[in-house]
Amino acid sequence: MSKMNAIVIRQAGGPEVLDYQIRPRPEPAAHQVLLRVAAAGVNRPDVLLRAGKYAGSGGVAGLVPGLEVAGHVVGCGAAVARWHPGDAVCALLTEGGYAEYVVVDARHCLPVPAGLSLTEAASLPETAFTVWHNVFQRGGLQPGETLLVHGGSSGIGVLAVQLAHALGSRVATTAGSAEKCAAVARLGADLAINYKEEDFEAVVAQAGGADVILDMVGGDYTPKNMRLLRDDGRLVFINAMQGAQAEFNALDLMRRRLTLSGSTLRPRSAEFKAALALEVERHIWPVIEAGQLRPVLERTFPLAEARAAHELLETSTHIGKIVLTVE
């Protein structure tokens, strides 16, 4: 049996539970492709999975984390038609990306956008799928509307800011330092608010509020977000880092016809992700290939240093994505 190196979760816990191990190399089923991984994106859900706190994660001992990769196809199942050995692709996974090889549903692969390296492409699938579904499908953001993105310097944030700007929306964002605010302003944010020094609610309210808010904070941000929404506004949750519980005025929601929504990607069906992949390729890939959206990488680490990558992610000091490279 062929072997490979991989990062394995020993047990639920901190970054120290990530072990570099030799594992059996997987083989593709009929509908899957086998990828030789060149790079794997590191995401907040990986941290939650490692800690045993990600939605639908269950027991995590023995799992290989990693929700997105880029690399080359080296094997195809009998039912795969689109891809062939040698194709350069990036892919959305349920798990398994922190490894030298991974199998993935062929429908969840996308071609590496023209002009991008494999390392850059590895930073795209999780964020692109998440942003397109939550901001544009659930949130229904339209050209001319205003999007408020919390955590604008995160991996999700930098893609949301660039994409909304490129597609004709006004973008406001919050970030935790002057450096981060300057970075997101360069990416297209019309309004970048240092939430540690300014009251984001007051600043955004003075600017006229927002039509769509993408929130990964939760907690006491929730009533503030709802007050900032314009009539028919949409608040979409993708995380609740400051707490899942919040109070809001239901009568105000009714009067202003507000919509509260949210989602998490990993538990969704393979069919849903396949349909979403087609939408991402149709709507986001042309923006990338036109040079209007560029992956922002904070730092790369070798696969064996996944623990250090997680430690950096958990400091929240990064701007953009952290990526593991596989030799």
N, C-alpha and C positions, 0 to 999 in steps of 0.2 A: 504493500500500500504506500502511495506517495505521501510525503510529509510536507509540512510547511510551518513557518513561525507565525504566531498569533499572540495577541494580548487577550488574556482570559481573566474574567472576574472570579477571584477566589471565593469571595462571599460579599454580601452587601456591606458597604463601608466607604471609607475615604479613598483617596488616590493610591494609598499603599496597597490596596487589595488587587491592583492590576498587575498580573504576572505575565512575563514573557515566556511562552511555552511552545513546545513542538506539538502540533496537532495533525490529525489525518487531513490530507487535502480533499476537499469535497468534490463530488462528481455531479454534473448537471442532470436534472430530470428532463423529461421531454420538452417542457416549456421554458427551460432555463438556459442561461449561458454561464460558462465558467470564465471569470475574469482574473487575469494576472494584475494584481493591484499595484498601481504606481503611487497613489496618494489617497488618503482618507481624511475627510473633514472631521473636526472635533466640534461637538455641539452640546448645548446645555442639556438636551434630553439624554446624552451619553452619561453625563454626571448624575442625572436623576436615576437612570437605569442602574448605574454602578451602586448608587445608594439604596436601591430597592424601592424607589419612590415614583418611578415613572408609571403613568396610567397604563394598566394592563400588563405590567412587567412580570408579576408573579415572582417565583423564585428566580434569582439571578446567578447563583453559583454555577460556574462552568460556562456561562455565556461569553461570547466574543462581542464586545460593543462595536458601534460604528454604523451610522445610518446613511452614509454617502461615501462613494469612492469614485475614482477615475482610473482607468487602466486599459488594457487590451484584451479583447476576446481571444481565448485560447481553446475553447471548446463550445459546441452548441448541441442542445438536445434535438431529438428527431423532429419536433414540431416547430422549431425556430426557423423562420424564413428571412427576417430582415437582416440579421447580423451574421457575420462570417469571421473566422479566425483572422486576427490581425486588425480588426476594426478598433478604433480608439473611441471609447464611450465613457460617459459618466452615468452613475446609477443611484437610485434610491433603494435603500435596504430596510428590512425590519431590524436586522442586527448582523454582525459578522464582518464589518468593514475593516476592523483593525487586524488585518491579516495579509499574508502574501497572496492568497487566492480566496475568492468568494464566489458562490453561485447566486444568481439573481434572476428573478422573473424577467424574461426578455422584453416584456412590455414596459418595464420600469427603467430601461436604459434609454439614454439619449446620446446623439453624436456629440463629441467634444466640439463646442462652438469654434468656428474659424478664428484663428488668431490667439487662442488661449493655450497655455501649457496644460499638461495633465494635472499639475499641482493646483493651478487656478481652477480648472474644471471640477476638481474634487470638492471645492468649497461651495458648489452651486446647488446640487439637487435638493437637499433638505430645506435650504432657505428659499429657493425658487418655488418649490411646491407649496411651502407654507405661506409665502407671501401671496402667490397668485390665488390660492384658495381663500385665504382669510381676508385679504384687502380687496380683491377684485370680484371673487365669486360671492362670498358671504357678505362682505362689506359693500359691494357694488360701487366702488369708487369710479367716478366719471370725470372726464376732462373738465377742468374749470372748478371742480370741487376742491376742498381743503382736507388733507390727510394730516392727522397728528400721530406721530410714531413715538412711543416711549422706548427708551433704550436705542436711540438712533445710531449709536456707534457700534452696536452689537452686529453679529453676522446677519441676523434678520434685518436689523435696522438699516445697515448700509445698502442692502439690496432694495428694501422697500423705498427708501428715500430716492435712490437713483431711478427706479422703475416708475414710481409715481411722477417724478419730475419729467422723465422722458415722455410719458404718456399724457402730459398736459395738465397735471394737477398741481395745486399749490401745496407745499409741504412744510409743516412745522414739526419740530422734534425736540425731545429732551435728552440731555446727556450730562455726565457727572463731572466734567472739567472743561476749562477753557480750550484745552487742546482737542478734546473730543468735539466740542461745539464747532471749532474752526474746521475740523476734518469733515463733519457732516455738511457744513455750509459749502465747502468745496465740491461736495458730491451733488449739490443741488437743493439743499434745504433752504427755504426762504426765511425761515425763522428757527434759530437754534438757541435753546434755553438751557443754561446751566442750572439744573434743579437744586443744586446745593447752595446757590447764591440768590436765586430768584424764585418767586412763586409762579410756577408754570401756569397755574389757573388764571392768575391775574394777567399775565403777559398774553396768553392765547385769547382770553376774553376780550382784551383791548384790541386784538387783531381781528376780532369778528367771529371767534369760535371755529368749530370744525364740523365737517360733514361725516367723516369716518375717523375713528380712533382705533389704532392697533395697540393693545395693551398687554404687556407681559409682567406687570407689577401687581395689579390687584390691590387688596387691602384698602387703605384710605384714599387711593387714587380713584376708586370707583365712583363715589358721589361727585368728586371734582370733574371727572370725565363726563358724567351725565349732565352736569351743569354747563359744560363747554359745548355740548352737541347742539347744533342748529336743529330746527324743526325737521323731522324725518331723518335725523341722524342715526348712525350705526356705530355701536361700540362692540369691538370684537376682541375677545380674550384668547391669547395663546399660551399664557402662563399666569401664575399668581405668586410671584416670588416674595411678595410682602404680605401674603395672606389670602386665603380663599373666601373668607367671610366679609361681607360688606352690607351696608344698609343703603336703600335708595327710596325715593318717593314714587310710589306706583302711580299716583294721580298725575304727577308731573310727566311721567313716561307716557301715560295715556293722552294727556293734553297735547304733548308735542310729538306724539307718534314716533317715539324712539324705539330702536331695535337693539336688544342685547343678544349677542351670539358668541360663539367660540368653538374651538375644535382642537383636537390633538391628532397627529397624523399616523403615528405608528400602529394603532389598533385598526385603522381603516382597512377595508377589504382590498384584495389584489386588483379586483375589477375597478374599484374607485381610483386607486393609484394609477392604473393603466390609462384611464380616461383623463386623469389630471396630467399625466405625462404628455399626452397629446396636446393639451391646452398650453402647457408650459412651453413646449417646442414651438407651437404656433405663435404665441404671443410674446414670450420673453427672449427666445433665441435670436430673432431678428434685431431686437434692441441691442443685444450684446454684440452681434456681428456688425452692426452699424456704428459701434464704438460709443454708444450712449450709456452703457452700463459696463463696469469693469469690476471683477472681483477685487476685494481689498483684503490683503493678507497681513496679519500682524506678525506671525512667526511660523516657521516650520520646525518640526522635531522629527528625528528618526523614529520609526515604529517602536523600537525598544524603549524609548523615552516617553511613552504615553502618560506615565505618572506625572512627569514634569509638565506635559501639555495640559493635563487636567488641573494641576495646581495653578497654572497661569490663568486658565479659564475662570477658575473660581475666585481669582482676585478681582475680576471685572475691570481690569485696567486696560484690556486690549481694545484695539480699534479694528473691526472687521473679523476675519476668521483666523483660526489656528488650524494647521493642517499637519498630519503625520505623513512622512514620506517613506516609501518602502523600496529598499534597494533590491 
